[in-house]
Amino acid sequence: MLPDTSGLNICKNIRTKYKYLIIMLIAKTADQDKIISLTYGADDYITKPLNHLEVMARVKAQFR
C-alpha cells in the first residue's frame, strides 16, 4: 500500500538484480497475497500487527 508503486513490484525488481533477503511486512492477510508475494521473490511474509520477537526470529532463521 505504497503511494507510488506496489511492494510486489519493488520485490520483483530487487529480485531480478540482487540476492538480498526480502521479508515482506504486509497488512494483507489473505493466503493469495502471501502466495503472490512468495512467487514474486519474497523470502518470507509477516502480517501486521507485527510482533518484534517474531520478526527477529524469522530474520535469524533466514540467515541460518
N, C-alpha and C positions, 0 to 999 in steps of 0.2 A: 504494500500500500504506500509506495513511494510517490512523490508528486510528479516526477518526470518520466519514469520508466518503471518496469516491474522488477522485483527481486529475481524472478526467474530469468529474465533477460540478462541481468548482471551476472548471475551464476553461470549461465551458458557462455557468455563472453569470456569470463575469467577461465572457465574450464577449457576453452579452445586454445588458450595461450599458456596457461600456467598449471602447476600441480599443487596449488595451495589447498590447505584444508578449508572446506566450506561447510559451516554449520548454519543452517537456516534457523532464524529466530522469528517465528511467524505467529500471527493471531488466528490464522485459519486452521481449523481442527479436522476438517473432512479428510477421509482416507485418500480421496482422489488428489487433493492438494499435496499430501505427503508423497504420494507415488510420483506425481509430476515433478516435484522438486528433486527427488532422488534420481529420476530419469534425466533431468537436465544437468545432473552432475554434482548435486549436493552430497556430502558425506554423511550428514546426519540432519535431523529435523527436530526442533524443540518448539513446543507450542507455548504461547503466553497464557496466563501469567507465568513468569519464569521462577524456578526455584534455583537460586545461585549454586547450591550444592550439587544439584543435578547437572547444571551446565558445566561445572568444574569436573565432575565425574565423567561426563561424555567427552570433554576435551582430552582428558588424560587417557581415556580408552582409545581415542583416535590415534594418539601418539604411541601407543603400545604396539 
